[in-house]
């Protein structure tokens, strides 16, 4: 975040910190402190490019505070934005980018940079000894296999083994997914944001059950997500459908659905999101809710860990 973005892109709720800049180390320190207060285990941080605003903020502001607090992090590779391609359309890694580069080659270069810069960091999240990376909108990727293979080969020579999580779970029937492709290149599947269907939580539960069953048949796992609500109407218009927070009850109900898919063999549950203010999914303290969602996250997490 930066001042002009808050001005040009309206949000639903108001950050307790005000219209902050993500390059401010004090903001990063507050975020880490609040994450620990909520009993979160790690941040999954959006990554777009080595030289962009997000990469500079991560290296200059966020990483020093993660190190100081000994708090873990992993990366969410924002595929369309990282490659400069439109979301909502097929992401062809064999295609050519506006600057003339092949999309898949740029993808491999990016992972080379991640390995060199972050994936061996002491605070980087590992599972089964592997560096965890989530790749956004894998469900829209085509011709990706050769480049994912090249990533593993290149990073293997650097001594980095990957635990890759594919964002593929949405409203398509899970048995329609290319499970041979997913099994070859990924260790788990997830949903970043299911957004909306009538009888939303019932529909999510059905999709999660089908995806979990299909993933386990391949020796993979479903990593479920939860959201406290959803409201992007200030940014995208009042015709957009919202998921009402109901003063925390929606979040509790979503946890009840997602918790079924967490256990000793699959210990992750992802929260969408810590501070995606423009989609109204944030846990970060606001003037509207105070630290209610930090406290609720801690409470629900304690209950989950007791199982």
ROTORKOL-689313 format. One line per 3 residues: number of its first residue (from 1); their letters; for each residue x, y, z of N, C-alpha, C. Coordinates in nm, 2 decimals. Example, Ala and Ser with C-alpha at 12.3 -4.5 7.8 and 13.67 -1.06 7.14 Angstrom:
1	AS	1.32:-0.57:0.78:1.23:-0.45:0.78:1.32:-0.33:0.78; 1.28:-0.22:0.71:1.37:-0.11:0.71:1.29:0.00:0.79
! end
This chain:
1	XXX	0.08:-0.12:0.00:0.00:0.00:0.00:0.09:0.13:0.00; 0.03:0.23:-0.06:0.10:0.36:-0.06:-0.01:0.47:-0.07; 0.02:0.59:-0.04:-0.09:0.69:-0.02:-0.18:0.70:-0.15
4	XXX	-0.13:0.70:-0.27:-0.21:0.72:-0.38:-0.31:0.61:-0.40; -0.27:0.49:-0.36:-0.36:0.37:-0.38:-0.48:0.39:-0.29; -0.46:0.43:-0.17:-0.58:0.45:-0.08:-0.67:0.55:-0.14
7	XXX	-0.62:0.65:-0.20:-0.70:0.76:-0.25:-0.77:0.72:-0.38; -0.70:0.64:-0.47:-0.76:0.61:-0.60:-0.84:0.48:-0.59; -0.83:0.40:-0.49:-0.90:0.27:-0.49:-0.97:0.26:-0.35
10	XXX	-1.09:0.29:-0.34:-1.16:0.30:-0.21:-1.18:0.16:-0.15; -1.18:0.15:-0.02:-1.19:0.03:0.05:-1.32:0.03:0.14; -1.35:-0.09:0.19:-1.48:-0.10:0.27:-1.46:-0.05:0.41
13	XXX	-1.35:-0.10:0.47:-1.32:-0.06:0.61:-1.20:0.02:0.62; -1.17:0.08:0.73:-1.06:0.17:0.75:-0.95:0.11:0.84; -0.83:0.10:0.80:-0.72:0.05:0.88:-0.71:0.13:1.01
16	XXX	-0.68:0.06:1.12:-0.65:0.13:1.24:-0.53:0.21:1.23; -0.44:0.17:1.15:-0.31:0.25:1.12:-0.33:0.37:1.03; -0.45:0.38:0.98:-0.47:0.49:0.88:-0.43:0.45:0.74
19	XXX	-0.41:0.55:0.65:-0.37:0.52:0.52:-0.22:0.50:0.51; -0.18:0.38:0.55:-0.03:0.36:0.57:0.04:0.32:0.44; 0.17:0.33:0.45:0.26:0.28:0.34:0.33:0.16:0.38
22	XXX	0.34:0.06:0.29:0.40:-0.07:0.32:0.55:-0.06:0.32; 0.61:0.05:0.29:0.75:0.06:0.30:0.80:0.12:0.44; 0.70:0.13:0.53:0.72:0.18:0.66:0.75:0.07:0.75
25	XXX	0.87:0.06:0.81:0.91:-0.05:0.90:0.82:-0.06:1.02; 0.77:0.05:1.07:0.69:0.05:1.19:0.56:-0.02:1.15; 0.50:0.00:1.03:0.38:-0.07:0.99:0.41:-0.22:0.99
28	XXX	0.53:-0.26:0.93:0.56:-0.40:0.92:0.57:-0.46:1.06; 0.63:-0.38:1.15:0.65:-0.43:1.29:0.51:-0.45:1.36; 0.42:-0.36:1.33:0.28:-0.37:1.39:0.21:-0.50:1.33
31	XXX	0.23:-0.52:1.20:0.17:-0.64:1.13:0.22:-0.77:1.19; 0.35:-0.78:1.21:0.41:-0.90:1.27:0.36:-0.91:1.41; 0.36:-0.81:1.49:0.31:-0.82:1.63:0.16:-0.86:1.63
34	XXX	0.08:-0.81:1.54:-0.06:-0.85:1.54:-0.08:-0.99:1.49; 0.01:-1.03:1.40:0.00:-1.17:1.35:0.03:-1.27:1.47; 0.13:-1.24:1.55:0.16:-1.32:1.66:0.05:-1.32:1.76
37	XXX	-0.01:-1.20:1.78:-0.12:-1.19:1.87:-0.24:-1.28:1.83; -0.26:-1.29:1.70:-0.36:-1.38:1.65:-0.32:-1.52:1.65; -0.20:-1.55:1.69:-0.15:-1.69:1.69:-0.14:-1.75:1.55
40	XXX	-0.11:-1.66:1.45:-0.08:-1.71:1.31:0.06:-1.76:1.31; 0.09:-1.85:1.23:0.22:-1.92:1.22:0.32:-1.85:1.12; 0.26:-1.79:1.02:0.34:-1.73:0.91:0.26:-1.64:0.83
43	XXX	0.33:-1.55:0.76:0.27:-1.47:0.65:0.29:-1.54:0.52; 0.19:-1.54:0.43:0.21:-1.58:0.29:0.20:-1.44:0.21; 0.32:-1.40:0.16:0.34:-1.27:0.11:0.33:-1.26:-0.04
46	XXX	0.25:-1.17:-0.09:0.24:-1.16:-0.24:0.37:-1.11:-0.29; 0.41:-1.18:-0.41:0.54:-1.14:-0.47:0.51:-1.12:-0.62; 0.56:-1.01:-0.68:0.53:-0.98:-0.82:0.66:-0.97:-0.91
49	XXX	0.76:-0.91:-0.85:0.88:-0.89:-0.94:1.00:-0.85:-0.85; 1.12:-0.88:-0.90:1.24:-0.84:-0.82:1.25:-0.69:-0.79; 1.21:-0.61:-0.89:1.24:-0.47:-0.87:1.12:-0.38:-0.85
52	XXX	1.00:-0.44:-0.84:0.88:-0.37:-0.82:0.86:-0.32:-0.67; 0.76:-0.25:-0.65:0.73:-0.19:-0.52:0.72:-0.30:-0.41; 0.65:-0.41:-0.44:0.63:-0.52:-0.35:0.76:-0.59:-0.31
55	XXX	0.85:-0.61:-0.41:0.97:-0.68:-0.38:1.06:-0.59:-0.29; 1.06:-0.46:-0.32:1.15:-0.36:-0.25:1.09:-0.35:-0.10; 0.96:-0.35:-0.09:0.90:-0.34:0.05:0.94:-0.46:0.13
58	XXX	0.93:-0.58:0.06:0.96:-0.71:0.14:1.10:-0.70:0.19; 1.19:-0.67:0.10:1.34:-0.67:0.14:1.37:-0.56:0.24; 1.31:-0.44:0.22:1.36:-0.33:0.29:1.28:-0.31:0.42
61	XXX	1.15:-0.35:0.43:1.07:-0.32:0.55:1.02:-0.44:0.62; 0.97:-0.54:0.54:0.90:-0.65:0.61:1.01:-0.75:0.66; 1.10:-0.79:0.57:1.20:-0.89:0.61:1.28:-0.86:0.74
64	XXX	1.32:-0.74:0.76:1.39:-0.71:0.88:1.31:-0.73:1.01; 1.18:-0.70:0.99:1.09:-0.72:1.11:1.06:-0.87:1.13; 1.05:-0.94:1.02:1.03:-1.09:1.04:1.15:-1.15:1.11
67	XXX	1.27:-1.10:1.07:1.39:-1.15:1.13:1.40:-1.12:1.28; 1.36:-0.99:1.31:1.37:-0.95:1.45:1.27:-1.02:1.54; 1.16:-1.06:1.48:1.05:-1.13:1.56:1.06:-1.28:1.55
70	XXX	1.15:-1.33:1.46:1.17:-1.47:1.43:1.03:-1.53:1.39; 0.97:-1.46:1.30:0.84:-1.49:1.25:0.85:-1.55:1.10; 0.79:-1.65:1.07:0.81:-1.72:0.94:0.73:-1.65:0.83
73	XXX	0.78:-1.68:0.71:0.70:-1.63:0.59:0.72:-1.73:0.48; 0.63:-1.72:0.38:0.64:-1.79:0.26:0.59:-1.69:0.15; 0.60:-1.74:0.02:0.57:-1.64:-0.09:0.45:-1.70:-0.17
76	XXX	0.36:-1.60:-0.21:0.25:-1.63:-0.30:0.29:-1.56:-0.43; 0.32:-1.65:-0.53:0.36:-1.60:-0.66:0.23:-1.55:-0.74; 0.22:-1.42:-0.76:0.10:-1.36:-0.82:0.11:-1.37:-0.97
79	XXX	0.08:-1.48:-1.03:0.11:-1.52:-1.17:0.08:-1.41:-1.27; -0.05:-1.37:-1.28:-0.08:-1.27:-1.39:0.00:-1.14:-1.37; 0.00:-1.09:-1.25:0.07:-0.96:-1.22:0.22:-0.98:-1.24
82	XXX	0.28:-1.09:-1.20:0.42:-1.11:-1.21:0.46:-1.12:-1.35; 0.38:-1.17:-1.44:0.41:-1.18:-1.58:0.35:-1.07:-1.67; 0.28:-0.98:-1.61:0.22:-0.87:-1.68:0.11:-0.91:-1.78
85	XXX	0.03:-1.01:-1.73:-0.08:-1.07:-1.81:-0.21:-1.04:-1.75; -0.32:-1.03:-1.83:-0.45:-1.00:-1.76:-0.50:-1.12:-1.69; -0.56:-1.10:-1.57:-0.63:-1.20:-1.50:-0.76:-1.24:-1.56
88	XXX	-0.81:-1.36:-1.54:-0.93:-1.40:-1.60:-0.93:-1.46:-1.74; -0.80:-1.47:-1.79:-0.78:-1.52:-1.92:-0.68:-1.63:-1.91; -0.67:-1.72:-2.01:-0.56:-1.83:-2.00:-0.42:-1.76:-1.99
91	XXX	-0.34:-1.82:-1.90:-0.20:-1.77:-1.88:-0.11:-1.87:-1.95; -0.08:-1.84:-2.07:0.00:-1.93:-2.16:0.15:-1.91:-2.14; 0.21:-2.00:-2.07:0.36:-1.99:-2.04:0.44:-2.01:-2.17
94	XXX	0.38:-2.06:-2.27:0.46:-2.07:-2.40:0.44:-1.95:-2.49; 0.35:-1.85:-2.44:0.33:-1.73:-2.51:0.43:-1.63:-2.49; 0.42:-1.52:-2.57:0.51:-1.41:-2.56:0.46:-1.29:-2.48
97	XXX	0.54:-1.23:-2.40:0.50:-1.12:-2.32:0.51:-0.99:-2.40; 0.45:-0.88:-2.35:0.46:-0.75:-2.43:0.60:-0.71:-2.45; 0.70:-0.75:-2.37:0.84:-0.70:-2.39:0.91:-0.80:-2.48
100	XXX	0.84:-0.90:-2.53:0.91:-1.00:-2.62:0.96:-1.12:-2.56; 0.97:-1.13:-2.43:1.02:-1.25:-2.36:0.91:-1.36:-2.36; 0.95:-1.48:-2.35:0.86:-1.59:-2.34:0.81:-1.59:-2.19
103	XXX	0.68:-1.61:-2.17:0.63:-1.60:-2.04:0.69:-1.71:-1.95; 0.71:-1.83:-2.00:0.76:-1.94:-1.92:0.91:-1.91:-1.88; 0.98:-1.85:-1.97:1.12:-1.82:-1.93:1.13:-1.72:-1.82
106	XXX	1.04:-1.62:-1.83:1.03:-1.52:-1.72:0.99:-1.58:-1.59; 0.90:-1.68:-1.59:0.86:-1.75:-1.48:0.97:-1.82:-1.41; 1.05:-1.89:-1.49:1.17:-1.96:-1.44:1.27:-1.86:-1.38
109	XXX	1.30:-1.75:-1.45:1.39:-1.65:-1.40:1.34:-1.60:-1.26; 1.21:-1.58:-1.25:1.16:-1.53:-1.12:1.19:-1.63:-1.01; 1.17:-1.76:-1.03:1.19:-1.86:-0.93:1.34:-1.87:-0.90
112	XXX	1.42:-1.85:-1.00:1.57:-1.84:-0.97:1.60:-1.73:-0.87; 1.54:-1.61:-0.90:1.55:-1.50:-0.80:1.50:-1.53:-0.67; 1.39:-1.59:-0.66:1.33:-1.63:-0.53:1.42:-1.72:-0.45
115	XXX	1.48:-1.82:-0.52:1.57:-1.91:-0.46:1.70:-1.84:-0.41; 1.75:-1.75:-0.49:1.87:-1.68:-0.45:1.84:-1.58:-0.33; 1.72:-1.52:-0.33:1.70:-1.41:-0.24:1.62:-1.45:-0.11
118	XXX	1.53:-1.55:-0.12:1.44:-1.58:0.00:1.44:-1.72:0.04; 1.44:-1.82:-0.05:1.40:-1.95:-0.02:1.49:-2.03:0.08; 1.61:-1.97:0.10:1.70:-2.03:0.20:1.71:-1.95:0.32
121	XXX	1.63:-1.85:0.33:1.63:-1.76:0.45:1.59:-1.84:0.58; 1.65:-1.81:0.69:1.63:-1.88:0.81:1.48:-1.88:0.85; 1.41:-1.77:0.82:1.27:-1.76:0.86:1.17:-1.81:0.75
124	XXX	1.23:-1.86:0.64:1.14:-1.91:0.54:1.07:-2.03:0.58; 0.94:-2.04:0.55:0.86:-2.16:0.59:0.90:-2.28:0.50; 0.92:-2.39:0.58:0.95:-2.52:0.51:0.85:-2.63:0.57
127	XXX	0.82:-2.72:0.48:0.73:-2.83:0.52:0.80:-2.96:0.46; 0.82:-3.05:0.55:0.90:-3.17:0.51:1.03:-3.14:0.45; 1.09:-3.03:0.50:1.22:-2.98:0.45:1.22:-2.91:0.32
130	XXX	1.10:-2.88:0.27:1.08:-2.81:0.14:1.03:-2.67:0.16; 1.08:-2.58:0.08:1.04:-2.44:0.08:0.90:-2.43:0.02; 0.81:-2.37:0.10:0.67:-2.36:0.06:0.65:-2.24:-0.03
133	XXX	0.59:-2.26:-0.15:0.55:-2.15:-0.24:0.41:-2.18:-0.29; 0.32:-2.08:-0.28:0.19:-2.10:-0.35:0.19:-2.02:-0.48; 0.13:-2.08:-0.58:0.13:-2.02:-0.71:-0.02:-1.99:-0.74
136	XXX	-0.05:-1.86:-0.76:-0.18:-1.81:-0.78:-0.23:-1.84:-0.92; -0.36:-1.88:-0.93:-0.43:-1.90:-1.06:-0.37:-2.01:-1.14; -0.32:-2.12:-1.08:-0.27:-2.23:-1.16:-0.39:-2.28:-1.25
139	XXX	-0.51:-2.27:-1.20:-0.62:-2.32:-1.28:-0.63:-2.25:-1.42; -0.57:-2.13:-1.44:-0.57:-2.06:-1.56:-0.44:-2.08:-1.65; -0.35:-2.16:-1.59:-0.22:-2.17:-1.66:-0.23:-2.28:-1.77
142	XXX	-0.17:-2.26:-1.88:-0.16:-2.36:-1.99:-0.01:-2.37:-2.03; 0.03:-2.48:-2.09:0.16:-2.51:-2.13:0.27:-2.48:-2.02; 0.23:-2.52:-1.90:0.31:-2.48:-1.78:0.41:-2.59:-1.74
145	XXX	0.38:-2.72:-1.78:0.46:-2.83:-1.74:0.61:-2.82:-1.76; 0.65:-2.79:-1.88:0.80:-2.78:-1.90:0.87:-2.67:-1.82; 0.80:-2.57:-1.79:0.86:-2.46:-1.71:0.86:-2.49:-1.56
148	XXX	0.76:-2.56:-1.51:0.76:-2.60:-1.38:0.87:-2.71:-1.36; 0.89:-2.79:-1.45:1.00:-2.89:-1.45:1.13:-2.82:-1.45; 1.15:-2.71:-1.53:1.27:-2.64:-1.54:1.30:-2.57:-1.40
151	XXX	1.19:-2.52:-1.34:1.21:-2.45:-1.21:1.27:-2.55:-1.11; 1.21:-2.67:-1.10:1.26:-2.77:-1.01:1.40:-2.81:-1.03; 1.44:-2.82:-1.16:1.57:-2.86:-1.20:1.67:-2.75:-1.16
154	XXX	1.64:-2.62:-1.20:1.73:-2.51:-1.17:1.74:-2.49:-1.02; 1.63:-2.50:-0.94:1.64:-2.48:-0.80:1.71:-2.60:-0.73; 1.69:-2.72:-0.78:1.76:-2.83:-0.73:1.91:-2.82:-0.73
157	XXX	1.96:-2.76:-0.84:2.10:-2.73:-0.85:2.15:-2.63:-0.74; 2.05:-2.55:-0.70:2.08:-2.45:-0.59:2.06:-2.51:-0.45; 2.02:-2.64:-0.45:2.00:-2.70:-0.32:1.86:-2.67:-0.26
160	XXX	1.77:-2.63:-0.34:1.63:-2.59:-0.29:1.53:-2.69:-0.35; 1.46:-2.75:-0.26:1.35:-2.84:-0.29:1.22:-2.76:-0.26; 1.12:-2.77:-0.35:1.00:-2.69:-0.33:0.88:-2.78:-0.29
163	XXX	0.80:-2.72:-0.20:0.67:-2.77:-0.17:0.57:-2.67:-0.23; 0.52:-2.70:-0.35:0.44:-2.61:-0.43:0.29:-2.64:-0.41; 0.22:-2.53:-0.38:0.07:-2.53:-0.36:0.01:-2.46:-0.48
166	XXX	-0.08:-2.53:-0.54:-0.15:-2.48:-0.66:-0.29:-2.42:-0.63; -0.31:-2.30:-0.66:-0.44:-2.24:-0.65:-0.53:-2.28:-0.77; -0.60:-2.39:-0.75:-0.68:-2.45:-0.86:-0.83:-2.47:-0.81
169	XXX	-0.85:-2.47:-0.69:-0.99:-2.51:-0.64:-1.08:-2.38:-0.65; -1.18:-2.40:-0.74:-1.28:-2.29:-0.75:-1.41:-2.36:-0.78; -1.49:-2.32:-0.87:-1.63:-2.38:-0.88:-1.63:-2.48:-0.99
172	XXX	-1.53:-2.51:-1.07:-1.53:-2.62:-1.16:-1.53:-2.75:-1.08; -1.59:-2.85:-1.13:-1.59:-2.98:-1.06:-1.45:-3.03:-1.05; -1.40:-3.07:-0.93:-1.26:-3.11:-0.91:-1.22:-3.23:-1.00
175	XXX	-1.32:-3.32:-1.04:-1.28:-3.43:-1.13:-1.25:-3.38:-1.27; -1.27:-3.25:-1.30:-1.24:-3.20:-1.43:-1.10:-3.14:-1.44; -1.03:-3.13:-1.32:-0.90:-3.08:-1.32:-0.80:-3.18:-1.37
178	XXX	-0.68:-3.13:-1.42:-0.58:-3.22:-1.48:-0.49:-3.27:-1.36; -0.54:-3.38:-1.30:-0.47:-3.43:-1.18:-0.33:-3.49:-1.21; -0.31:-3.54:-1.33:-0.18:-3.59:-1.37:-0.08:-3.48:-1.37
181	XXX	-0.12:-3.37:-1.43:-0.03:-3.25:-1.43:-0.01:-3.20:-1.29; -0.11:-3.19:-1.21:-0.10:-3.14:-1.07:-0.01:-3.24:-0.99; -0.03:-3.36:-1.00:0.06:-3.46:-0.92:0.20:-3.45:-0.96
184	XXX	0.23:-3.43:-1.09:0.37:-3.42:-1.14:0.44:-3.30:-1.08; 0.37:-3.19:-1.06:0.44:-3.06:-1.03:0.41:-3.00:-0.89; 0.31:-3.05:-0.83:0.26:-2.98:-0.70:0.25:-3.09:-0.59
187	XXX	0.25:-3.04:-0.47:0.23:-3.12:-0.35:0.09:-3.10:-0.29; 0.03:-2.99:-0.32:-0.10:-2.96:-0.26:-0.18:-2.87:-0.35; -0.31:-2.87:-0.32:-0.40:-2.77:-0.40:-0.47:-2.69:-0.29
190	XXX	-0.51:-2.57:-0.33:-0.59:-2.48:-0.24:-0.68:-2.39:-0.32; -0.75:-2.31:-0.25:-0.84:-2.20:-0.31:-0.80:-2.07:-0.24; -0.76:-1.97:-0.32:-0.73:-1.85:-0.26:-0.86:-1.78:-0.21
193	XXX	-0.96:-1.78:-0.30:-1.08:-1.70:-0.27:-1.19:-1.76:-0.35; -1.29:-1.83:-0.29:-1.40:-1.89:-0.36:-1.50:-1.79:-0.40; -1.50:-1.67:-0.34:-1.58:-1.56:-0.37:-1.73:-1.59:-0.35
196	XXX	-1.81:-1.63:-0.45:-1.95:-1.63:-0.42:-2.02:-1.75:-0.49; -2.12:-1.81:-0.42:-2.22:-1.90:-0.47:-2.34:-1.89:-0.38; -2.46:-1.91:-0.43:-2.57:-1.92:-0.33:-2.55:-2.03:-0.23
199	XXX	-2.59:-2.01:-0.11:-2.56:-2.10:0.00:-2.41:-2.13:0.01; -2.34:-2.02:0.02:-2.20:-2.02:0.00:-2.12:-2.12:0.08; -2.14:-2.13:0.21:-2.06:-2.22:0.29:-2.09:-2.37:0.26
202	XXX	-2.22:-2.39:0.23:-2.26:-2.53:0.19:-2.19:-2.57:0.06; -2.19:-2.47:-0.03:-2.12:-2.50:-0.16:-1.97:-2.52:-0.15; -1.91:-2.43:-0.06:-1.76:-2.45:-0.04:-1.73:-2.58:0.02
205	XXX	-1.81:-2.62:0.12:-1.79:-2.75:0.18:-1.80:-2.87:0.08; -1.89:-2.86:-0.01:-1.90:-2.96:-0.12:-1.78:-2.96:-0.21; -1.73:-2.84:-0.25:-1.61:-2.83:-0.33:-1.49:-2.88:-0.26
208	XXX	-1.47:-2.85:-0.13:-1.36:-2.89:-0.05:-1.36:-3.05:-0.04; -1.48:-3.10:-0.01:-1.48:-3.25:0.00:-1.44:-3.32:-0.13; -1.49:-3.27:-0.24:-1.46:-3.33:-0.37:-1.31:-3.31:-0.40
211	XXX	-1.26:-3.19:-0.38:-1.12:-3.17:-0.41:-1.03:-3.25:-0.31; -1.06:-3.26:-0.19:-0.98:-3.34:-0.09:-0.98:-3.49:-0.14; -1.09:-3.54:-0.17:-1.10:-3.68:-0.22:-1.02:-3.70:-0.34
214	XXX	-1.03:-3.61:-0.44:-0.95:-3.62:-0.56:-0.80:-3.61:-0.54; -0.76:-3.51:-0.45:-0.62:-3.49:-0.42:-0.56:-3.61:-0.35; -0.63:-3.66:-0.25:-0.58:-3.78:-0.18:-0.56:-3.90:-0.27
217	XXX	-0.64:-3.91:-0.37:-0.63:-4.02:-0.46:-0.50:-4.01:-0.54; -0.44:-3.89:-0.55:-0.31:-3.87:-0.62:-0.20:-3.86:-0.52; -0.22:-3.89:-0.39:-0.11:-3.87:-0.29:-0.08:-3.73:-0.26
220	XXX	-0.18:-3.64:-0.29:-0.17:-3.50:-0.26:-0.26:-3.46:-0.15; -0.27:-3.33:-0.11:-0.35:-3.28:-0.01:-0.42:-3.15:-0.05; -0.55:-3.13:0.00:-0.62:-3.01:-0.01:-0.58:-2.92:0.11
223	XXX	-0.54:-2.80:0.09:-0.52:-2.70:0.20:-0.64:-2.61:0.19; -0.73:-2.61:0.29:-0.84:-2.52:0.29:-0.81:-2.38:0.32; -0.90:-2.29:0.29:-0.89:-2.15:0.33:-1.01:-2.11:0.40
226	XXX	-1.00:-2.00:0.47:-1.12:-1.94:0.54:-1.11:-1.79:0.51; -1.23:-1.72:0.52:-1.23:-1.58:0.50:-1.33:-1.52:0.61; -1.30:-1.40:0.66:-1.39:-1.34:0.76:-1.51:-1.28:0.69
229	XXX	-1.51:-1.26:0.56:-1.62:-1.19:0.48:-1.56:-1.15:0.35; -1.64:-1.08:0.27:-1.59:-1.03:0.14:-1.68:-0.91:0.10; -1.61:-0.80:0.06:-1.69:-0.69:0.02:-1.59:-0.60:-0.06
232	XXX	-1.60:-0.60:-0.19:-1.52:-0.52:-0.28:-1.61:-0.41:-0.35; -1.73:-0.39:-0.30:-1.82:-0.30:-0.37:-1.77:-0.15:-0.38; -1.70:-0.10:-0.28:-1.64:0.04:-0.30:-1.55:0.05:-0.42
235	XXX	-1.48:-0.06:-0.45:-1.38:-0.06:-0.56:-1.45:-0.10:-0.69; -1.53:-0.20:-0.69:-1.58:-0.26:-0.82:-1.73:-0.24:-0.84; -1.80:-0.17:-0.75:-1.94:-0.14:-0.78:-2.04:-0.21:-0.70
238	XXX	-2.15:-0.15:-0.68:-2.25:-0.20:-0.58:-2.32:-0.32:-0.64; -2.31:-0.36:-0.77:-2.37:-0.48:-0.82:-2.30:-0.60:-0.77; -2.18:-0.59:-0.72:-2.10:-0.70:-0.67:-2.17:-0.77:-0.55
241	XXX	-2.16:-0.90:-0.54:-2.22:-0.97:-0.43:-2.12:-0.97:-0.31; -2.17:-0.96:-0.19:-2.08:-0.95:-0.07:-2.11:-1.07:0.01; -2.01:-1.11:0.10:-2.03:-1.21:0.20:-2.03:-1.14:0.34
244	XXX	-2.14:-1.12:0.40:-2.16:-1.04:0.52:-2.08:-1.11:0.64; -2.00:-1.03:0.71:-1.93:-1.08:0.82:-2.01:-1.13:0.94; -2.13:-1.07:0.95:-2.22:-1.10:1.06:-2.15:-1.10:1.20
247	XXX	-2.07:-0.99:1.22:-2.00:-0.97:1.34:-1.92:-1.09:1.39; -1.86:-1.16:1.29:-1.77:-1.27:1.33:-1.83:-1.41:1.31; -1.97:-1.42:1.30:-2.03:-1.55:1.29:-2.00:-1.62:1.16
250	XXX	-1.99:-1.54:1.05:-1.95:-1.60:0.92:-1.81:-1.66:0.93; -1.72:-1.59:0.99:-1.58:-1.65:1.01:-1.59:-1.78:1.09; -1.66:-1.78:1.20:-1.67:-1.90:1.28:-1.73:-2.01:1.20
253	XXX	-1.83:-1.99:1.12:-1.89:-2.09:1.04:-1.80:-2.14:0.93; -1.72:-2.05:0.87:-1.62:-2.09:0.77:-1.51:-2.18:0.83; -1.46:-2.14:0.95:-1.37:-2.23:1.02:-1.42:-2.37:1.04
256	XXX	-1.55:-2.38:1.08:-1.61:-2.51:1.11:-1.61:-2.60:0.98; -1.63:-2.53:0.86:-1.62:-2.61:0.74:-1.48:-2.65:0.71; -1.38:-2.55:0.71:-1.25:-2.58:0.67:-1.17:-2.67:0.77
259	XXX	-1.21:-2.67:0.89:-1.14:-2.75:0.99:-1.14:-2.90:0.97; -1.25:-2.94:0.89:-1.26:-3.09:0.86:-1.14:-3.14:0.78; -1.07:-3.05:0.71:-0.96:-3.09:0.62:-0.82:-3.06:0.68
262	XXX	-0.81:-3.04:0.81:-0.69:-3.01:0.87:-0.66:-3.13:0.97; -0.54:-3.18:0.97:-0.50:-3.29:1.06:-0.36:-3.32:1.05; -0.31:-3.42:1.12:-0.17:-3.45:1.13:-0.10:-3.46:0.99
265	XXX	-0.17:-3.52:0.89:-0.11:-3.53:0.76:-0.13:-3.41:0.67; -0.20:-3.31:0.72:-0.22:-3.19:0.64:-0.25:-3.08:0.74; -0.14:-3.01:0.79:-0.15:-2.92:0.91:-0.18:-2.78:0.87
268	XXX	-0.20:-2.74:0.74:-0.22:-2.60:0.71:-0.37:-2.57:0.70; -0.39:-2.44:0.74:-0.52:-2.37:0.71:-0.48:-2.23:0.67; -0.52:-2.19:0.56:-0.49:-2.05:0.51:-0.60:-1.95:0.53
271	XXX	-0.57:-1.83:0.58:-0.66:-1.73:0.60:-0.65:-1.62:0.49; -0.76:-1.60:0.42:-0.77:-1.50:0.32:-0.86:-1.38:0.38; -0.79:-1.28:0.43:-0.65:-1.25:0.42:-0.61:-1.17:0.55
274	XXX	-0.48:-1.14:0.56:-0.44:-1.06:0.67:-0.48:-0.91:0.64; -0.45:-0.86:0.52:-0.47:-0.72:0.49:-0.51:-0.69:0.35; -0.59:-0.77:0.29:-0.65:-0.74:0.15:-0.77:-0.65:0.17
277	XXX	-0.74:-0.52:0.20:-0.84:-0.42:0.23:-0.94:-0.40:0.11; -0.89:-0.41:-0.01:-0.97:-0.37:-0.12:-1.08:-0.48:-0.15; -1.06:-0.60:-0.10:-1.17:-0.70:-0.11:-1.24:-0.72:0.02
280	XXX	-1.21:-0.65:0.12:-1.28:-0.66:0.25:-1.27:-0.79:0.32; -1.15:-0.85:0.30:-1.13:-0.98:0.37:-1.03:-0.97:0.48; -0.99:-0.85:0.52:-0.88:-0.83:0.62:-0.91:-0.88:0.76
283	XXX	-0.81:-0.93:0.83:-0.81:-0.95:0.97:-0.75:-0.83:1.04; -0.66:-0.76:0.98:-0.59:-0.65:1.04:-0.68:-0.56:1.11; -0.65:-0.51:1.23:-0.74:-0.42:1.30:-0.79:-0.30:1.22
286	XXX	-0.91:-0.27:1.24:-0.98:-0.16:1.17:-1.05:-0.07:1.27; -1.09:0.05:1.22:-1.17:0.13:1.31:-1.31:0.07:1.33; -1.36:-0.01:1.23:-1.49:-0.07:1.24:-1.50:-0.18:1.34
289	XXX	-1.39:-0.27:1.34:-1.39:-0.39:1.42:-1.29:-0.40:1.53; -1.20:-0.30:1.53:-1.09:-0.31:1.63:-1.01:-0.43:1.61; -0.97:-0.50:1.71:-0.88:-0.62:1.70:-0.97:-0.75:1.71
292	XXX	-1.10:-0.73:1.69:-1.19:-0.84:1.70:-1.15:-0.97:1.63; -1.10:-0.95:1.50:-1.07:-1.07:1.42:-0.93:-1.13:1.46; -0.84:-1.05:1.52:-0.72:-1.11:1.58:-0.76:-1.20:1.69
295	XXX	-0.85:-1.15:1.78:-0.89:-1.23:1.89:-0.96:-1.36:1.85; -1.05:-1.34:1.75:-1.13:-1.45:1.71:-1.04:-1.56:1.64; -0.94:-1.51:1.56:-0.85:-1.61:1.50:-0.78:-1.69:1.60
298	XXX	-0.73:-1.62:1.70:-0.66:-1.69:1.81:-0.75:-1.79:1.88; -0.87:-1.75:1.91:-0.96:-1.84:1.97:-0.99:-1.97:1.89; -1.02:-1.95:1.76:-1.05:-2.06:1.67:-0.93:-2.14:1.65
301	XXX	-0.81:-2.08:1.64:-0.69:-2.16:1.63:-0.66:-2.25:1.75; -0.68:-2.20:1.86:-0.66:-2.28:1.99:-0.75:-2.40:1.98; -0.88:-2.38:1.95:-0.97:-2.49:1.94:-0.93:-2.59:1.84
304	XXX	-0.88:-2.55:1.72:-0.83:-2.64:1.62:-0.71:-2.72:1.67; -0.62:-2.66:1.73:-0.50:-2.72:1.78:-0.53:-2.83:1.88; -0.63:-2.82:1.96:-0.67:-2.91:2.06:-0.72:-3.05:2.00
307	X	-0.76:-3.04:1.87:-0.81:-3.17:1.81:-0.71:-3.27:1.79
! end
